[in-house]
Amino acid sequence: MKRKFSALSIVAPNAMRIAQGTKTLEVRSWQPEHLPLKDLLIVENKTFLNHTGAEELGVAVALVDVESVRIWQPDEVEAACARYWAAGYFAWQLSHVRPIKNQVEVPAKRKIYLIEMDHA
C-alpha cells in the first residue's frame, strides 16, 4: 500500500548517522513551515542540492519526528555531527528515529518535499 511522506534529503554519511542514532540534530539555514513534523522521511543522497530544481537519486534510511526547531548553539556541534559551528543556523531536534530496514531508492530534492512509497 502506497503512502505519502514528507521527505528531507541529507548528504551521506549524515542521514545514516541519524538512522543509527548518533546524529540527533539536523542543522539548516531555514525552518520548516509547520511543527511538529511527524514521520519525516530521511533520504540519504551523495551531493549537496544547491539550486532550485536540483534532484538526484537517494535512499530512504529512516523516519523521524521533528518536535522543535531552535537557534543552533556552539555546544551542539557534536550532536549535529558537524565539523564546526557557525552562527545563523537552526537546529532541528530529531526524535523517535525509526530506521528503514528495506531501504529503497527514492528521489532526493531540496527543502521538504513529498514522496509516495510503500509504507516504510
Backbone as a printed PyTorch tensor [residue, N CA C, xyz], in Angstrom:
tensor([[[ 0.8380, -1.1860,  0.0000],
         [ 0.0000,  0.0000,  0.0000],
         [ 0.8860,  1.2530,  0.0000]],

        [[ 0.6390,  2.1400, -0.9240],
         [ 1.4150,  3.3750, -1.0540],
         [ 0.9440,  4.4000, -0.0290]],

        [[ 1.8940,  5.1930,  0.4270],
         [ 1.5990,  6.2470,  1.3810],
         [ 2.4600,  7.4510,  1.0370]],

        [[ 1.9470,  8.6580,  1.2950],
         [ 2.7130,  9.8770,  1.0580],
         [ 3.4770, 10.2420,  2.3200]],

        [[ 4.7490, 10.5940,  2.1310],
         [ 5.6170, 11.0320,  3.2150],
         [ 6.2120, 12.3820,  2.8630]],

        [[ 6.3470, 13.2560,  3.8540],
         [ 7.2040, 14.4230,  3.7030],
         [ 8.6250, 13.9030,  3.8390]],

        [[ 9.5300, 14.4200,  3.0150],
         [10.9030, 13.9050,  2.9940],
         [11.8990, 15.0540,  3.0810]],

        [[13.0800, 14.7150,  3.6130],
         [14.1920, 15.6460,  3.7120],
         [15.4510, 14.9160,  3.2780]],

        [[16.1480, 15.4410,  2.2860],
         [17.3810, 14.8340,  1.7930],
         [18.5690, 15.3490,  2.5870]],

        [[19.4510, 14.4230,  2.9540],
         [20.6420, 14.7450,  3.7360],
         [21.8290, 14.0280,  3.1020]],

        [[22.9150, 14.7590,  2.9070],
         [24.0950, 14.2070,  2.2400],
         [24.7760, 13.1620,  3.1280]],

        [[25.2190, 12.0800,  2.4740],
         [25.9440, 10.9960,  3.1540],
         [27.2140, 11.5520,  3.7940]],

        [[27.5910, 11.0500,  4.9390],
         [27.0350,  9.9240,  5.6940],
         [26.0510, 10.3360,  6.7810]],

        [[25.6140, 11.6030,  6.7790],
         [24.8180, 12.0990,  7.8960],
         [23.4100, 11.5160,  8.0070]],

        [[22.7940, 11.1320,  6.9190],
         [21.4690, 10.5050,  7.0310],
         [21.5860,  9.1620,  7.7540]],

        [[22.6160,  8.3850,  7.4340],
         [22.8140,  7.1130,  8.1390],
         [23.1540,  7.3550,  9.6060]],

        [[23.8360,  8.4320,  9.9090],
         [24.1150,  8.7680, 11.3170],
         [22.8160,  9.0420, 12.0710]],

        [[21.8500,  9.6460, 11.3910],
         [20.5300,  9.8430, 12.0030],
         [19.8770,  8.4900, 12.2420]],

        [[19.8840,  7.6310, 11.2240],
         [19.2650,  6.3020, 11.3410],
         [19.8970,  5.4910, 12.4680]],

        [[21.2020,  5.6820, 12.6970],
         [21.9250,  4.9520, 13.7370],
         [21.8070,  5.6040, 15.1140]],

        [[21.2360,  6.8060, 15.1720],
         [21.0370,  7.4910, 16.4460],
         [22.2100,  8.3190, 16.9260]],

        [[23.2630,  8.4680, 16.1200],
         [24.4140,  9.2610, 16.5480],
         [24.2600, 10.7460, 16.2310]],

        [[23.4270, 11.0680, 15.2580],
         [23.1570, 12.4670, 14.8970],
         [21.7380, 12.7880, 15.3640]],

        [[21.6120, 13.6510, 16.3680],
         [20.3020, 13.9530, 16.9480],
         [19.7840, 15.3410, 16.5790]],

        [[20.6180, 16.1220, 15.9120],
         [20.2180, 17.4460, 15.4270],
         [20.5160, 17.5530, 13.9400]],

        [[19.5870, 18.0840, 13.1980],
         [19.8360, 18.4290, 11.7980],
         [19.9370, 19.9470, 11.7410]],

        [[20.9910, 20.4640, 11.1330],
         [21.2280, 21.9050, 11.0790],
         [20.9080, 22.4060,  9.6780]],

        [[20.0650, 23.4180,  9.6310],
         [19.6380, 24.0150,  8.3550],
         [19.6420, 25.5340,  8.4710]],

        [[19.6810, 26.2050,  7.3340],
         [19.6140, 27.6660,  7.3160],
         [18.1720, 28.1580,  7.3070]],

        [[17.2280, 27.2330,  7.2920],
         [15.8090, 27.5700,  7.2280],
         [15.0420, 26.6830,  8.2160]],

        [[13.7930, 27.0910,  8.4750],
         [12.9220, 26.3530,  9.3780],
         [11.7520, 25.7620,  8.6000]],

        [[11.2060, 24.6500,  9.0690],
         [10.0050, 24.1260,  8.4120],
         [ 8.8230, 25.0670,  8.6520]],

        [[ 7.8660, 25.0290,  7.7510],
         [ 6.6890, 25.8980,  7.8690],
         [ 5.8070, 25.5130,  9.0470]],

        [[ 5.7140, 24.2130,  9.3370],
         [ 4.8260, 23.7290, 10.3950],
         [ 5.5580, 22.7370, 11.2900]],

        [[ 5.2370, 22.7950, 12.5620],
         [ 5.7380, 21.8170, 13.5260],
         [ 4.5520, 21.2860, 14.3230]],

        [[ 4.5980, 20.1030, 14.8280],
         [ 5.6740, 19.1490, 14.6490],
         [ 5.6100, 18.4950, 13.2700]],

        [[ 6.7390, 17.9370, 12.8480],
         [ 6.8030, 17.1290, 11.6310],
         [ 6.8640, 15.6730, 12.0790]],

        [[ 5.8110, 14.9510, 11.8490],
         [ 5.7620, 13.5350, 12.2290],
         [ 6.0550, 12.6900, 10.9950]],

        [[ 6.7650, 11.5870, 11.1970],
         [ 7.0730, 10.6460, 10.1170],
         [ 7.7820, 11.3170,  8.9400]],

        [[ 8.7590, 12.1760,  9.2490],
         [ 9.5730, 12.7970,  8.2040],
         [10.5400, 11.7390,  7.6780]],

        [[10.4940, 11.5030,  6.3850],
         [11.3500, 10.5050,  5.7510],
         [12.7250, 11.1140,  5.4930]],

        [[13.7610, 10.4790,  6.0280],
         [15.1340, 10.9290,  5.8160],
         [15.7020, 10.1770,  4.6170]],

        [[16.1520, 10.9360,  3.6260],
         [16.6980, 10.3810,  2.3890],
         [18.1810, 10.7280,  2.3280]],

        [[19.0080,  9.7150,  2.1320],
         [20.4490,  9.9660,  2.0050],
         [20.8130, 10.0630,  0.5350]],

        [[21.5230, 11.1470,  0.1940],
         [21.9990, 11.3290, -1.1730],
         [23.4730, 11.6840, -1.1440]],

        [[24.0820, 11.8170, -2.3280],
         [25.5460, 11.9370, -2.4080],
         [26.0780, 13.3570, -2.5380]],

        [[25.2930, 14.2840, -3.0660],
         [25.8050, 15.6370, -3.2870],
         [24.8570, 16.6850, -2.7230]],

        [[25.3980, 17.8580, -2.4150],
         [24.5580, 18.9560, -1.9590],
         [23.7040, 19.4430, -3.1230]],

        [[22.4330, 19.6020, -2.8790],
         [21.4890, 20.0670, -3.9010],
         [21.3290, 21.5710, -3.6960]],

        [[22.1740, 22.3350, -4.3690],
         [22.3150, 23.7590, -4.0750],
         [21.4380, 24.7030, -4.8880]],

        [[20.7690, 24.2320, -5.9090],
         [19.9650, 25.1560, -6.6990],
         [18.5370, 24.6260, -6.8730]],

        [[17.6230, 25.5380, -7.0980],
         [16.2230, 25.1980, -7.2710],
         [16.0650, 24.1780, -8.3800]],

        [[15.2970, 23.1430, -8.1060],
         [15.0630, 22.0960, -9.0840],
         [16.1010, 20.9880, -9.0610]],

        [[17.1520, 21.1410, -8.2490],
         [18.1780, 20.1010, -8.1650],
         [17.5610, 18.8160, -7.6240]],

        [[17.9550, 17.7010, -8.2180],
         [17.4050, 16.4070, -7.8240],
         [18.3880, 15.3120, -8.2160]],

        [[18.4380, 14.2620, -7.4160],
         [19.2150, 13.0750, -7.7420],
         [18.5510, 11.8760, -7.0710]],

        [[19.0890, 10.7180, -7.2960],
         [18.5550,  9.5190, -6.6700],
         [19.1750,  9.3630, -5.2870]],

        [[18.3340,  9.0390, -4.3080],
         [18.7910,  8.8220, -2.9440],
         [18.2170,  7.5330, -2.4070]],

        [[18.4320,  7.2950, -1.1170],
         [17.9450,  6.0840, -0.4620],
         [17.2100,  6.4850,  0.8130]],

        [[15.9990,  5.9720,  0.9950],
         [15.2330,  6.2230,  2.2170],
         [15.8550,  5.4180,  3.3470]],

        [[16.2880,  6.1020,  4.4340],
         [17.0050,  5.4080,  5.5040],
         [16.3040,  5.4320,  6.8570]],

        [[15.4060,  6.3920,  7.0990],
         [14.7630,  6.4560,  8.4140],
         [13.5200,  7.3350,  8.3700]],

        [[12.6730,  7.1180,  9.3540],
         [11.5780,  8.0360,  9.6590],
         [11.8990,  8.6780, 10.9950]],

        [[11.6540,  9.9780, 11.1090],
         [11.9010, 10.6980, 12.3540],
         [10.7520, 11.6600, 12.6150]],

        [[10.7230, 12.1730, 13.8190],
         [ 9.8190, 13.2670, 14.1640],
         [10.6690, 14.4840, 14.4860]],

        [[10.1940, 15.6510, 14.0970],
         [10.8370, 16.9110, 14.4570],
         [ 9.8220, 17.6630, 15.3100]],

        [[10.1020, 17.7140, 16.5960],
         [ 9.1830, 18.3540, 17.5410],
         [ 9.4570, 19.8410, 17.6810]],

        [[10.7340, 20.2260, 17.5640],
         [11.0890, 21.6210, 17.7880],
         [12.2830, 22.0220, 16.9270]],

        [[12.3710, 23.3240, 16.7060],
         [13.4940, 23.9330, 15.9880],
         [13.9170, 25.1480, 16.8000]],

        [[15.2190, 25.3150, 16.9630],
         [15.7460, 26.4400, 17.7340],
         [17.0180, 26.9570, 17.0660]],

        [[17.5230, 28.0720, 17.5540],
         [18.7960, 28.5980, 17.0700],
         [19.8960, 27.6130, 17.4710]],

        [[20.7420, 27.2480, 16.5210],
         [21.8400, 26.3090, 16.7610],
         [22.8790, 26.9570, 17.6700]],

        [[23.3190, 26.2270, 18.6790],
         [24.2570, 26.7280, 19.6840],
         [25.6550, 26.1320, 19.4990]],

        [[26.7020, 26.8640, 19.9130],
         [28.0780, 26.3780, 19.7530],
         [28.3480, 25.0350, 20.4330]],

        [[27.6350, 24.7320, 21.5120],
         [27.8680, 23.4690, 22.2190],
         [27.1060, 22.2920, 21.6090]],

        [[26.5040, 22.4750, 20.4440],
         [25.7170, 21.4210, 19.8040],
         [26.3870, 20.8480, 18.5490]],

        [[27.6600, 21.1310, 18.3550],
         [28.3870, 20.6480, 17.1770],
         [28.4080, 19.1150, 17.1480]],

        [[28.6880, 18.4910, 18.2780],
         [28.7740, 17.0280, 18.3260],
         [27.4190, 16.3810, 18.0400]],

        [[26.3430, 16.9010, 18.6080],
         [25.0050, 16.3390, 18.3800],
         [24.5940, 16.4450, 16.9180]],

        [[25.1400, 17.4480, 16.2270],
         [24.8340, 17.6500, 14.8070],
         [25.8210, 16.9120, 13.8970]],

        [[26.8280, 16.2570, 14.4960],
         [27.8930, 15.5930, 13.7190],
         [28.5150, 16.5670, 12.7270]],

        [[28.6930, 17.8060, 13.1800],
         [29.2660, 18.8500, 12.3300],
         [30.7610, 18.9740, 12.5920]],

        [[31.4630, 19.5700, 11.6520],
         [32.9060, 19.7990, 11.8070],
         [33.1870, 21.1110, 12.5380]],

        [[32.2310, 22.0520, 12.4640],
         [32.4120, 23.3430, 13.1060],
         [31.0430, 23.9770, 13.3250]],

        [[31.0150, 25.0370, 14.1430],
         [29.7940, 25.7810, 14.4070],
         [29.8350, 27.0880, 13.6250]],

        [[28.6740, 27.5330, 13.1630],
         [28.5460, 28.8370, 12.5180],
         [27.2330, 29.4650, 12.9610]],

        [[27.2420, 30.7560, 13.1660],
         [26.0460, 31.4730, 13.6030],
         [25.0050, 31.5320, 12.4920]],

        [[23.7540, 31.7050, 12.8870],
         [22.6850, 31.9470, 11.9350],
         [21.9780, 30.7050, 11.4240]],

        [[22.2050, 29.5640, 12.0340],
         [21.5640, 28.3190, 11.6000],
         [20.5720, 27.8300, 12.6470]],

        [[19.6880, 26.9510, 12.1980],
         [18.6630, 26.3860, 13.0660],
         [18.9500, 24.9160, 13.3370]],

        [[18.7300, 24.4930, 14.5710],
         [18.8940, 23.1010, 14.9780],
         [17.5170, 22.4540, 15.0410]],

        [[17.3220, 21.4240, 14.2420],
         [16.0830, 20.6610, 14.2430],
         [16.2800, 19.4820, 15.1920]],

        [[15.4940, 19.4030, 16.2510],
         [15.6110, 18.3210, 17.2290],
         [14.9100, 17.0790, 16.6810]],

        [[15.6880, 16.0210, 16.4510],
         [15.1590, 14.7810, 15.8780],
         [14.8180, 13.8080, 16.9990]],

        [[13.6510, 13.1890, 16.9010],
         [13.2420, 12.2130, 17.9100],
         [12.5000, 11.0630, 17.2450]],

        [[12.2380, 10.0340, 18.0250],
         [11.5010,  8.8540, 17.5690],
         [12.0480,  8.3550, 16.2290]],

        [[13.3430,  8.0950, 16.2050],
         [14.0380,  7.6450, 14.9890],
         [13.7020,  6.1850, 14.7260]],

        [[13.2440,  5.9090, 13.5130],
         [12.8980,  4.5470, 13.1030],
         [13.6350,  4.2090, 11.8170]],

        [[14.7500,  3.4770, 11.9220],
         [15.4910,  3.0980, 10.7090],
         [14.6090,  2.2630,  9.7810]],

        [[14.8310,  2.4280,  8.4920],
         [14.1010,  1.6470,  7.4930],
         [14.9420,  0.4210,  7.1610]],

        [[14.3880, -0.7430,  7.3870],
         [15.1300, -1.9980,  7.1850],
         [15.3520, -2.2960,  5.7070]],

        [[14.3170, -2.1660,  4.9090],
         [14.4190, -2.4390,  3.4710],
         [14.5260, -1.1060,  2.7300]],

        [[15.7410, -0.5750,  2.7050],
         [15.9570,  0.7330,  2.1010],
         [15.6710,  0.6820,  0.6040]],

        [[14.9600,  1.7020,  0.1370],
         [14.5960,  1.7780, -1.2830],
         [15.1040,  3.0940, -1.8670]],

        [[15.3690,  3.0670, -3.1710],
         [15.7790,  4.2850, -3.8590],
         [14.5740,  5.1820, -4.0720]],

        [[14.7720,  6.4590, -3.7880],
         [13.7280,  7.4720, -3.9360],
         [14.3900,  8.7610, -4.4160]],

        [[13.6130,  9.7020, -4.9250],
         [14.2060, 10.9770, -5.3290],
         [14.7420, 11.7520, -4.1230]],

        [[15.8400, 12.4440, -4.3230],
         [16.3840, 13.3780, -3.3410],
         [16.2130, 14.7700, -3.9290]],

        [[15.5660, 15.6560, -3.1690],
         [15.2890, 17.0130, -3.6350],
         [15.6240, 18.0120, -2.5410]],

        [[15.5110, 19.2900, -2.8810],
         [15.7490, 20.3690, -1.9140],
         [14.5430, 20.5740, -1.0060]],

        [[14.8230, 21.1410,  0.1830],
         [13.8000, 21.5010,  1.1720],
         [13.0010, 20.2660,  1.5900]],

        [[11.7590, 20.4770,  2.0220],
         [10.8750, 19.3540,  2.3610],
         [ 9.9910, 19.1180,  1.1470]],

        [[ 9.8860, 17.8650,  0.7410],
         [ 9.1310, 17.5120, -0.4550],
         [ 8.3290, 16.2410, -0.1860]],

        [[ 7.4080, 15.9190, -1.0590],
         [ 6.5560, 14.7470, -0.8770],
         [ 7.0460, 13.5700, -1.7040]],

        [[ 6.9810, 12.3860, -1.0880],
         [ 7.3250, 11.1370, -1.7470],
         [ 6.1650, 10.1770, -1.5120]],

        [[ 5.8060,  9.4470, -2.5430],
         [ 4.8340,  8.3740, -2.3880],
         [ 5.5870,  7.0620, -2.5100]],

        [[ 5.4710,  6.2210, -1.4770],
         [ 6.1580,  4.9280, -1.4950],
         [ 5.4010,  3.9470, -0.6170]],

        [[ 5.7820,  2.6910, -0.7280],
         [ 5.1870,  1.6870,  0.1410],
         [ 5.5080,  2.0430,  1.5820]],

        [[ 4.6200,  1.6900,  2.4880],
         [ 4.7970,  2.0110,  3.9020],
         [ 6.1760,  1.5800,  4.3770]],

        [[ 6.8660,  2.4950,  5.0520],
         [ 8.2620,  2.2390,  5.4530],
         [ 8.3500,  1.2840,  6.6130]]])
